[in-house]
Amino acid sequence: MFTNTDEGASGKGGNITVRTGALYILDGAVLSAISRSDFDGGDITVDVNTLEITGGQIVTNAFSQGNAGNITANVSQIRLSGSSSGLFAQTTNIGSAGNITLQPNGQEQSLMANFFDRAQISVSTSGSGYGGNLKVFAPESITFSGNGTLAAASEVTASGQAGNLFFNTENLTIANGMQVSAATNSVNAAASGGNLTVQATQLNLTEGSSLEAGTTGLAPSGNLTIQPNGNRKTLAVNFTQGATVSAASSGSGQGGILNVTAPESITLTGDGSLITAETTGQGAGGDLTLTTGKLAVENGAKITVSSTGSGRAGDLKIHANSVYLNNNAKITADTTGGGGNIFVRSPWLLLRNQSSITTNAKGPGIPGGNIAIDALDGFIIVVPNEDSDISANSADSRGGNVEISAQGIFGIQRRNTSTPKSDITATGASPQFNGTIELNTPGIDPNSGLVELPTIQVDTEVAQVCDSAGYAQSSFVITGRGGLPSNPTKDVAAPDGVEVGWVSLKPRGDAKGGLRLRNEQSVITKPISNMPERIVEASGWSVNNKGEVVLTANVPNTSRSSWHNATACNVPHRSQVKTHI
C-alpha cells in the first residue's frame, strides 16, 4: 500500500491512514509514502490498539529535493520481529527525513513495544537532508523490551545532521538488551549527531539495555540528557544488570555531553552497569554531570569519563546530598590522552568494600587527572581495612592533585604509595613526580588521636549564711562524672546523705496494690482515684516521723537538715570546697 510522488510530479504526495483494532504487516508487505520529486511525500497514520510487523515495514523516504512524510502510530501495543522489520523515516538526498511519533491510542495511557531479531524503529539521513526526529509520548508509562533498536542517526555517507530522539512519560522502562541511540556515523564533519532526551519521573534501564549519544566519524556527537518530566521536581533513576548510559566518541568527532538530573536518586548496581562519557579515538570525550539527591553505586557498577585513544577525556562532576559506593563500585577518570578530572560536591560520602574514586593516566607526558571533593558541610567516611581508595595517579608522568575539604575525614589516610588499607594517594612515575594532597578539615584531625584533658584542682570559697537557729547552712557542691549526668542510685554528694530509691509503677507483691520503693522499705498505700487529680510539680522533700522521704509541692516550714555538719555562726569560718572536674 503506497502513495508516491514520482519525477516530474507537480504536487505533494497523498496520505495513508489506517484505523482498526489490530494491524498486521507480514512477510514482506509494506506501507510506504515516497517522494522522488521536488515535492514532499505524504504522511502515514496508524490508529490501532495492536500493531504487529513481522518481515514487513512502514516507511517514508525522500529520494530527491522533496521532504519525506511523517509516520504517526497511535498504538498501545507493538510487536516487531525481523532485522529488516520496523518503522523507518529516511532521506537519501537533499530533502529532510520525516518524523516518527509513537503514542497510545484512544483513552489509553501506556505504550508497550516488544522487539525480536533486531527489529528497528529509526529516523535517519544518508544524504545532505536533515534526519527526522523520533518522539515517544505516554501519560503513564512506556516500555521497550527486546534485542531491537530505536535510533536517530546520520549514516556514513551523510552530510546532513541527524535528528533527535525524545521520550516523555511518568515511567520509562528499557529492558532485555534494547538499544536506544542518537548517533552519527558520518565521515563528514557537518553531519553531527542528534540529541537523546529522556523526561520522566521514574527511569529503569535493565539487562544489558543502553541509552547512547555517540559519534564514530568526523562529526561531533549529540548530547544525552535525562531530567524530570515537565513541571515535576522529582526523578528516580535505576540502572541494573549491565545497563549502559553513554555519550561516546570512537572517531575524530567530539564526544557529547551526558547530563543526568534526578532530584530523588540515581542508583547504579551490578557488574557491567555503567554511566560513561568516553573517547576511544582522536576526538575529545564529553563531560559527564550527575545532579541528584542520593547517589548509590554498588556491586561492581561504574561511573566514568575515559580516554583510551589520543583524545582528551572529559570531566566528571557530581552534585549530590549523599554519595554511597559499595562492593567494588568505581568513580573513575582513566586517560591515555590527558584530561579526566573528577569534582564531587556532597556533604556525605561513604566508601565501602574496595570502592574507589580514582584518576589514572598512562602514556608519555600524560599527567594524572585532578580530584576535588567538597564535603565542607559534612563528612567522608571510609572503613580503614577495606582497601577503598581516593587516588590521582600517573604511570608515566606527574600524579594528579587531590584536594578534599570536609568537617571530618575518617578511616582513610594520606600515603605515598598504595597499600591494602584505605589510602589517599597521588603517585607519579617516581616519588619526585608525585602530585599534591591537600586535606582541609576545620575540626580535629581524626588521625591524631584523642587528647587527654588535665585534672584541675579547683578551690571554691563558699559564703556562709546563718539561719534562724544560728547555724550556717549554705554550701557549694560539685559532683558527677564530667559530661555524664549523675546516677541517682550510685553518685551521692555526701556519705551521710539520704538515698531516695526509684518508684515502681507496677505492684511488686504488695497485697494492697500500692506503689513500692525499690528499697522495699516503704509502701504508698493510698488508692488511685478514678477521677483525675490536678498534678502539682514537686519543689521539695522532707522526712516524716517514720523516716520516709516525702516529695512536697511546697517546702514545709520546719527546720532543715543537712548532708554535712552545720557551722556555728558565732565562729568565724571560711568554707573551702575542693573537687576534681
C-alpha positions as CSV (number, residue, x, y, z in Angstrom):
1,M,0.0,0.0,0.0
2,F,1.7,3.2,-1.1
3,T,1.4,6.8,-2.2
4,N,4.4,8.2,-4.3
5,T,5.4,11.4,-5.9
6,D,7.5,10.4,-9.0
7,E,9.9,12.5,-11.0
8,G,8.2,15.4,-12.7
9,A,5.3,15.4,-10.3
10,S,3.8,18.8,-9.6
11,G,2.1,18.2,-6.3
12,K,2.5,16.8,-2.8
13,G,2.1,13.0,-2.3
14,G,-1.1,11.7,-0.8
15,N,-1.5,10.4,2.8
16,I,-2.3,6.9,4.1
17,T,-4.5,6.4,7.2
18,V,-5.3,3.1,8.8
19,R,-7.9,2.7,11.7
20,T,-8.7,-0.7,13.1
21,G,-8.4,-2.8,16.2
22,A,-5.3,-4.7,15.1
23,L,-3.0,-4.2,12.1
24,Y,-0.6,-7.0,10.9
25,I,2.1,-6.3,8.2
26,L,3.7,-9.7,7.4
27,D,6.0,-11.5,5.0
28,G,7.4,-8.6,3.0
29,A,4.3,-6.4,3.0
30,V,4.9,-2.6,3.0
31,L,3.0,0.7,3.8
32,S,5.0,3.4,2.1
33,A,4.9,7.1,1.2
34,I,7.8,8.1,-1.1
35,S,8.9,11.3,-2.6
36,R,11.0,11.2,-5.8
37,S,10.4,14.7,-6.9
38,D,10.8,18.3,-5.6
39,F,7.5,17.9,-3.7
40,D,7.0,16.4,-0.3
41,G,5.9,12.9,0.2
42,G,2.7,12.0,2.1
43,D,2.1,11.1,5.7
44,I,1.2,7.7,7.2
45,T,-1.1,7.5,10.2
46,V,-1.9,4.2,12.0
47,D,-4.6,4.4,14.7
48,V,-4.9,0.9,16.2
49,N,-4.8,-1.0,19.5
50,T,-2.2,-3.5,18.3
51,L,0.4,-3.3,15.6
52,E,2.4,-6.3,14.6
53,I,5.1,-6.2,11.9
54,T,6.9,-9.5,11.0
55,G,9.1,-9.3,7.9
56,G,7.4,-6.0,6.8
57,Q,7.7,-2.2,7.0
58,I,6.1,1.1,7.4
59,V,8.3,3.6,5.6
60,T,8.6,7.2,4.3
61,N,11.6,8.3,2.2
62,A,12.9,11.3,0.3
63,F,14.9,10.5,-2.8
64,S,15.1,14.0,-4.1
65,Q,14.6,17.6,-3.0
66,G,11.2,17.0,-1.5
67,N,10.9,16.1,2.1
68,A,9.7,12.7,3.3
69,G,6.4,12.4,5.1
70,N,5.8,11.7,8.8
71,I,4.8,8.5,10.5
72,T,2.3,8.7,13.4
73,A,1.5,5.5,15.2
74,N,-1.3,5.8,17.8
75,V,-1.0,2.4,19.3
76,S,-0.9,0.8,22.7
77,Q,0.9,-2.5,21.9
78,I,3.6,-3.0,19.3
79,R,5.3,-6.3,18.3
80,L,8.2,-6.1,15.8
81,S,10.2,-9.1,14.5
82,G,12.9,-9.4,11.9
83,S,16.1,-7.5,11.2
84,S,14.5,-5.6,8.2
85,S,11.2,-5.1,10.0
86,G,10.0,-1.9,11.6
87,L,9.1,1.7,11.1
88,F,11.5,3.9,9.0
89,A,11.6,7.6,8.1
90,Q,14.5,8.3,5.8
91,T,16.2,10.7,3.4
92,T,18.9,9.8,0.9
93,N,19.1,13.3,-0.8
94,I,18.5,17.0,-0.2
95,G,15.1,16.6,1.3
96,S,14.6,16.1,5.0
97,A,13.5,12.8,6.5
98,G,10.1,12.7,8.2
99,N,9.4,12.4,11.9
100,I,8.1,9.3,13.7
101,T,5.7,9.8,16.6
102,L,4.6,6.9,18.9
103,Q,1.8,7.4,21.4
104,P,-1.1,5.5,22.9
105,N,-4.4,5.4,21.0
106,G,-7.8,6.5,22.3
107,Q,-8.1,6.8,26.0
108,E,-5.1,4.5,26.7
109,Q,-2.3,5.9,29.0
110,S,0.5,3.4,28.3
111,L,2.6,2.2,25.4
112,M,4.4,-1.2,25.3
113,A,6.7,-2.4,22.5
114,N,8.4,-5.8,22.1
115,F,11.3,-6.2,19.7
116,F,12.7,-9.5,18.3
117,D,15.5,-10.4,16.0
118,R,17.0,-6.9,15.7
119,A,13.8,-5.2,14.6
120,Q,14.0,-1.3,14.3
121,I,12.3,2.0,14.6
122,S,14.5,4.7,13.1
123,V,14.8,8.1,11.6
124,S,17.9,8.7,9.5
125,T,19.7,10.6,6.8
126,S,22.3,9.2,4.4
127,G,22.3,12.4,2.2
128,S,22.5,16.1,2.8
129,G,19.0,16.4,4.1
130,Y,18.2,16.7,7.8
131,G,17.4,13.4,9.6
132,G,13.9,13.4,11.2
133,N,13.0,13.2,14.9
134,L,11.7,10.2,16.8
135,K,9.3,11.1,19.6
136,V,7.6,8.8,22.1
137,F,4.9,10.0,24.4
138,A,2.6,8.3,27.0
139,P,1.0,9.8,30.1
140,E,1.6,6.9,32.4
141,S,4.3,4.5,31.1
142,I,6.4,3.4,28.2
143,T,8.1,0.0,28.0
144,F,10.6,-1.1,25.3
145,S,11.9,-4.6,25.6
146,G,13.9,-7.0,23.4
147,N,17.0,-7.0,21.2
148,G,15.9,-4.3,18.9
149,T,16.9,-0.7,18.2
150,L,15.4,2.8,18.4
151,A,17.6,5.2,16.6
152,A,18.0,8.7,15.3
153,A,21.2,8.7,13.1
154,S,23.2,10.1,10.3
155,E,24.8,7.4,8.2
156,V,28.4,7.1,6.9
157,T,27.6,9.0,3.6
158,A,25.5,11.7,5.2
159,S,26.4,15.3,5.2
160,G,23.1,16.2,6.9
161,Q,22.6,16.5,10.7
162,A,21.0,13.6,12.5
163,G,17.6,14.1,14.1
164,N,16.8,13.9,17.8
165,L,15.2,11.2,19.9
166,F,12.8,12.2,22.7
167,F,10.9,10.4,25.5
168,N,8.2,11.9,27.7
169,T,6.3,9.8,30.3
170,E,5.9,9.1,34.0
171,N,7.6,5.7,34.0
172,L,10.1,4.6,31.3
173,T,11.4,1.1,31.3
174,I,14.0,-0.1,28.7
175,A,14.8,-3.8,29.2
176,N,16.2,-7.1,27.8
177,G,19.0,-5.7,25.7
178,M,17.1,-2.8,24.0
179,Q,19.4,-0.2,22.3
180,V,18.3,3.4,22.2
181,S,20.7,5.6,20.2
182,A,21.1,9.1,18.8
183,A,24.3,8.9,16.8
184,T,26.3,10.0,13.8
185,N,28.5,7.6,11.8
186,S,29.3,10.1,9.1
187,V,32.8,10.8,7.7
188,N,31.6,14.4,7.0
189,A,32.2,16.8,9.9
190,A,28.9,18.6,9.2
191,A,26.8,15.6,9.9
192,S,26.6,16.0,13.7
193,G,24.7,13.5,15.8
194,G,21.3,14.3,17.3
195,N,20.4,14.7,21.0
196,L,18.8,12.0,23.1
197,T,16.5,13.4,25.8
198,V,14.5,11.5,28.4
199,Q,11.9,13.2,30.6
200,A,10.3,11.0,33.2
201,T,9.7,10.6,37.0
202,Q,11.0,7.0,37.0
203,L,13.6,5.5,34.7
204,N,14.5,1.8,34.8
205,L,17.3,0.5,32.5
206,T,18.0,-3.2,32.9
207,E,19.5,-6.3,31.4
208,G,22.2,-5.0,29.1
209,S,20.0,-2.3,27.6
210,S,21.5,1.1,26.7
211,L,20.9,4.8,26.1
212,E,23.6,6.3,23.9
213,A,24.5,9.5,22.1
214,G,27.7,9.0,20.1
215,T,29.9,9.5,17.1
216,T,32.0,7.1,15.1
217,G,33.2,9.5,12.5
218,L,34.4,13.1,12.0
219,A,31.2,14.7,13.1
220,P,30.6,15.7,16.7
221,S,28.2,13.6,18.8
222,G,24.9,14.9,20.2
223,N,24.2,15.2,23.9
224,L,22.3,12.8,26.2
225,T,20.1,14.4,28.8
226,I,18.0,12.7,31.5
227,Q,15.7,15.0,33.5
228,P,12.4,15.3,35.4
229,N,9.2,15.1,33.5
230,G,7.6,18.5,32.7
231,N,7.0,20.6,35.8
232,R,7.6,17.8,38.3
233,K,10.5,18.2,40.6
234,T,11.4,14.5,41.1
235,L,13.1,11.7,39.1
236,A,14.4,8.4,40.3
237,V,16.9,6.5,38.0
238,N,17.8,2.9,38.3
239,F,20.4,1.2,36.1
240,T,20.9,-2.5,36.8
241,Q,22.2,-5.8,35.3
242,G,24.8,-4.4,32.9
243,A,22.8,-1.4,31.7
244,T,24.8,1.4,30.0
245,V,24.2,5.1,29.6
246,S,26.8,6.6,27.3
247,A,28.0,9.7,25.4
248,A,30.9,8.5,23.4
249,S,33.3,9.2,20.5
250,S,35.2,6.4,18.7
251,G,36.3,8.7,15.8
252,S,37.7,12.2,15.3
253,G,34.5,13.9,16.4
254,Q,33.9,15.5,19.8
255,G,32.0,13.3,22.2
256,G,28.7,14.6,23.5
257,I,27.8,15.9,27.0
258,L,26.0,13.5,29.3
259,N,23.8,15.2,31.9
260,V,21.6,13.4,34.4
261,T,19.4,15.4,36.8
262,A,17.4,13.2,39.2
263,P,16.4,15.2,42.3
264,E,15.3,12.0,44.1
265,S,18.0,9.4,43.4
266,I,20.4,7.7,41.0
267,T,21.0,4.0,41.7
268,L,23.6,2.1,39.7
269,T,24.1,-1.6,40.6
270,G,25.6,-4.7,39.1
271,D,28.8,-5.6,37.3
272,G,28.8,-4.0,33.9
273,S,26.3,-1.3,34.8
274,L,27.9,1.9,33.5
275,I,27.4,5.6,33.1
276,T,30.2,6.9,30.9
277,A,31.4,9.8,28.7
278,E,34.3,8.3,26.8
279,T,36.5,8.6,23.8
280,T,38.3,5.7,22.1
281,G,39.6,7.7,19.1
282,Q,41.1,11.1,18.3
283,G,38.1,13.1,19.3
284,A,37.9,14.6,22.8
285,G,35.4,13.0,25.2
286,G,32.5,14.9,26.6
287,D,31.8,15.9,30.2
288,L,29.6,13.9,32.5
289,T,27.5,15.6,35.1
290,L,25.2,13.9,37.7
291,T,22.9,16.0,39.9
292,T,20.8,14.1,42.4
293,G,19.6,13.7,46.0
294,K,21.1,10.3,46.7
295,L,23.7,8.6,44.5
296,A,24.3,4.9,45.2
297,V,26.8,2.9,43.2
298,E,27.1,-0.8,44.1
299,N,28.3,-4.3,43.2
300,G,30.9,-3.5,40.5
301,A,29.0,-0.7,38.8
302,K,31.0,2.3,37.5
303,I,30.7,6.0,36.7
304,T,33.5,7.1,34.4
305,V,34.9,9.6,31.9
306,S,37.7,8.0,30.0
307,S,40.1,8.1,27.0
308,T,41.7,5.0,25.5
309,G,42.9,6.8,22.4
310,S,44.7,10.1,21.7
311,G,41.6,12.2,22.5
312,R,41.4,14.1,25.8
313,A,39.0,12.7,28.4
314,G,36.2,15.0,29.7
315,D,35.5,16.0,33.3
316,L,33.2,14.1,35.7
317,K,31.1,16.3,38.0
318,I,28.8,15.0,40.8
319,H,26.5,17.1,42.9
320,A,24.5,15.1,45.5
321,N,23.1,15.2,49.0
322,S,24.8,11.8,49.7
323,V,27.2,9.5,47.8
324,Y,27.4,5.8,48.7
325,L,29.9,3.5,47.0
326,N,29.9,-0.2,48.0
327,N,31.3,-3.5,46.9
328,N,33.9,-2.6,44.2
329,A,32.0,0.4,43.0
330,K,34.0,2.9,41.0
331,I,34.0,6.6,40.1
332,T,36.9,6.9,37.7
333,A,38.6,9.1,35.1
334,D,41.1,6.9,33.2
335,T,43.0,8.5,30.3
336,T,45.7,8.0,27.7
337,G,45.1,11.4,26.1
338,G,45.1,13.8,29.0
339,G,42.2,15.4,31.0
340,G,40.0,13.3,33.1
341,N,39.3,15.4,36.3
342,I,36.8,14.5,39.0
343,F,34.8,17.0,41.0
344,V,32.4,15.8,43.8
345,R,30.3,18.0,46.0
346,S,28.4,16.2,48.7
347,P,28.1,16.6,52.5
348,W,28.1,12.8,53.0
349,L,30.5,10.5,51.2
350,L,30.8,6.8,52.3
351,L,33.1,4.3,50.6
352,R,32.9,0.5,51.5
353,N,34.4,-2.8,50.3
354,Q,37.1,-1.9,47.8
355,S,35.3,1.0,46.3
356,S,37.2,4.0,44.9
357,I,37.4,7.4,43.4
358,T,40.4,7.5,41.1
359,T,42.0,9.2,38.1
360,N,44.6,7.1,36.3
361,A,46.8,8.3,33.4
362,K,49.1,6.3,31.1
363,G,51.4,7.5,28.3
364,P,54.5,9.8,28.0
365,G,53.7,13.2,29.3
366,I,50.2,12.4,30.4
367,P,49.7,13.6,33.9
368,G,47.1,12.2,36.2
369,G,43.7,14.0,36.4
370,N,42.9,16.0,39.5
371,I,40.3,15.1,42.2
372,A,38.4,17.8,44.1
373,I,35.9,16.7,46.8
374,D,33.9,19.3,48.6
375,A,32.3,17.9,51.7
376,L,32.8,21.0,53.8
377,D,29.3,20.8,55.3
378,G,29.7,17.1,56.2
379,F,32.0,14.0,56.4
380,I,33.9,11.5,54.4
381,I,33.8,8.0,55.9
382,V,35.8,5.0,54.8
383,V,36.4,1.7,56.6
384,P,40.2,1.5,57.1
385,N,40.8,-2.2,56.3
386,E,38.5,-2.4,53.2
387,D,41.0,-1.0,50.7
388,S,38.7,1.8,49.5
389,D,40.9,4.5,47.9
390,I,40.9,8.1,46.7
391,S,43.8,8.4,44.2
392,A,45.1,10.6,41.4
393,N,47.9,8.6,39.7
394,S,50.0,8.7,36.6
395,A,52.1,5.7,35.4
396,D,54.5,7.7,33.2
397,S,54.3,11.3,34.3
398,R,53.3,13.5,37.2
399,G,50.5,12.4,39.5
400,G,47.4,14.4,39.8
401,N,46.4,16.7,42.7
402,V,43.9,15.7,45.4
403,E,42.1,18.4,47.3
404,I,39.5,17.4,50.0
405,S,37.5,19.7,52.2
406,A,35.3,18.2,54.9
407,Q,34.3,18.6,58.6
408,G,35.9,15.2,59.2
409,I,37.7,12.5,57.2
410,F,37.5,9.1,58.9
411,G,39.1,5.7,58.1
412,I,41.3,6.8,55.2
413,Q,44.9,8.2,55.4
414,R,47.3,10.0,53.1
415,R,50.1,7.8,51.9
416,N,52.9,8.0,49.4
417,T,52.1,4.6,47.8
418,S,49.0,2.4,47.6
419,T,48.6,-0.2,50.4
420,P,46.0,-2.9,51.2
421,K,44.4,-0.4,53.6
422,S,42.2,2.6,52.5
423,D,44.5,5.3,51.0
424,I,44.7,8.8,49.6
425,T,47.5,8.8,47.0
426,A,48.8,11.0,44.2
427,T,51.6,8.9,42.8
428,G,53.7,9.7,39.7
429,A,56.2,7.9,37.6
430,S,58.6,8.3,40.5
431,P,58.4,9.8,44.0
432,Q,59.7,13.1,42.7
433,F,56.7,13.2,40.3
434,N,54.1,12.6,43.0
435,G,51.2,15.0,42.9
436,T,50.0,17.0,45.9
437,I,47.4,16.0,48.5
438,E,45.6,18.8,50.4
439,L,43.2,17.9,53.2
440,N,41.1,20.8,54.6
441,T,39.4,19.8,57.9
442,P,38.4,22.7,60.2
443,G,37.8,20.2,63.0
444,I,40.3,17.9,64.8
445,D,42.4,15.6,62.7
446,P,40.9,12.1,63.3
447,N,44.4,10.6,62.8
448,S,45.9,12.5,65.7
449,G,44.1,10.5,68.4
450,L,42.2,11.8,71.4
451,V,43.6,14.5,73.7
452,E,43.6,13.6,77.4
453,L,42.2,16.5,79.4
454,P,44.2,17.5,82.5
455,T,42.9,17.1,86.0
456,I,42.5,20.5,87.6
457,Q,42.0,21.1,91.3
458,V,39.5,23.8,92.0
459,D,39.4,25.8,95.2
460,T,36.0,27.3,95.8
461,E,35.2,29.8,98.6
462,V,31.7,29.4,99.9
463,A,29.9,32.2,101.7
464,Q,28.1,31.2,105.0
465,V,24.6,32.4,105.6
466,C,23.1,31.9,109.1
467,D,19.6,30.6,109.6
468,S,17.1,31.3,112.4
469,A,18.7,28.6,114.6
470,G,22.1,30.3,114.4
471,Y,23.8,27.8,112.1
472,A,25.3,28.3,108.7
473,Q,23.6,26.0,106.1
474,S,25.0,27.4,102.8
475,S,27.1,25.0,100.6
476,F,28.6,24.6,97.2
477,V,29.0,21.1,95.8
478,I,30.4,19.9,92.5
479,T,29.8,16.3,91.8
480,G,29.3,14.0,88.8
481,R,31.4,12.4,86.0
482,G,32.2,15.1,83.6
483,G,29.6,15.4,80.8
484,L,27.6,12.4,82.0
485,P,24.6,13.0,84.3
486,S,24.8,11.8,87.8
487,N,23.5,8.3,88.7
488,P,21.0,8.9,91.5
489,T,21.4,5.3,92.7
490,K,25.2,5.5,92.9
491,D,26.5,9.1,92.9
492,V,25.9,10.6,96.3
493,A,27.1,14.1,97.2
494,A,27.9,13.2,100.8
495,P,28.4,9.8,102.7
496,D,25.6,10.6,105.2
497,G,23.1,11.7,102.5
498,V,19.6,10.3,102.3
499,E,19.1,7.8,99.4
500,V,15.9,8.1,97.6
501,G,15.1,5.0,95.5
502,W,13.3,4.6,92.2
503,V,9.5,4.2,92.3
504,S,8.0,1.1,90.6
505,L,4.7,1.9,88.7
506,K,3.6,-1.8,88.9
507,P,2.9,-3.5,92.3
508,R,5.6,-5.9,93.4
509,G,3.8,-8.4,95.6
510,D,2.0,-5.8,97.8
511,A,-1.4,-7.1,98.7
512,K,-2.7,-3.5,99.0
513,G,-1.7,-2.7,95.4
514,G,0.3,0.3,96.5
515,L,3.4,1.8,94.9
516,R,6.6,0.4,96.4
517,L,10.0,2.0,96.5
518,R,12.8,-0.1,95.1
519,N,14.4,-0.5,98.5
520,E,11.2,-2.3,99.6
521,Q,11.2,-0.4,102.9
522,S,8.0,1.6,102.4
523,V,4.7,1.4,100.6
524,I,2.4,4.2,99.4
525,T,-1.0,2.6,100.0
526,K,-3.3,5.5,99.0
527,P,-5.7,4.0,96.4
528,I,-5.7,5.6,93.0
529,S,-8.9,7.5,92.3
530,N,-10.8,7.1,89.1
531,M,-11.2,10.9,88.9
532,P,-8.1,12.7,87.6
533,E,-6.4,14.9,90.2
534,R,-4.5,18.1,89.5
535,I,-0.8,17.3,89.2
536,V,1.4,19.7,91.1
537,E,5.1,19.7,90.4
538,A,7.2,18.7,93.5
539,S,9.5,21.5,94.6
540,G,10.9,20.0,97.8
541,W,11.1,16.9,100.0
542,S,11.0,16.1,103.7
543,V,11.3,13.1,106.1
544,N,8.2,12.2,108.1
545,N,8.1,10.7,111.6
546,K,8.5,7.2,110.1
547,G,11.8,8.1,108.4
548,E,10.2,8.1,105.0
549,V,11.1,10.6,102.3
550,V,8.0,12.6,101.1
551,L,8.0,14.8,98.0
552,T,6.1,18.0,98.6
553,A,4.7,20.8,96.4
554,N,5.9,23.4,98.9
555,V,8.8,23.2,101.3
556,P,7.4,22.8,104.8
557,N,8.1,25.4,107.4
558,T,10.3,23.2,109.5
559,S,13.9,23.2,110.4
560,R,16.2,22.0,107.7
561,S,18.6,19.1,107.9
562,S,21.8,18.9,106.0
563,W,24.1,16.3,104.5
564,H,27.0,18.0,106.2
565,N,27.8,19.3,109.7
566,A,26.5,22.7,110.4
567,T,28.8,25.5,111.3
568,A,28.0,27.9,114.2
569,C,27.5,31.5,113.1
570,N,29.4,33.0,116.1
571,V,32.6,31.2,115.0
572,P,34.4,32.9,112.1
573,H,34.6,30.4,109.3
574,R,35.7,30.2,105.7
575,S,34.5,27.1,103.9
576,Q,36.6,25.6,101.2
577,V,35.4,23.0,98.7
578,K,38.0,21.0,96.8
579,T,36.9,18.8,93.9
580,H,38.0,17.5,90.6
581,I,36.5,18.3,87.3
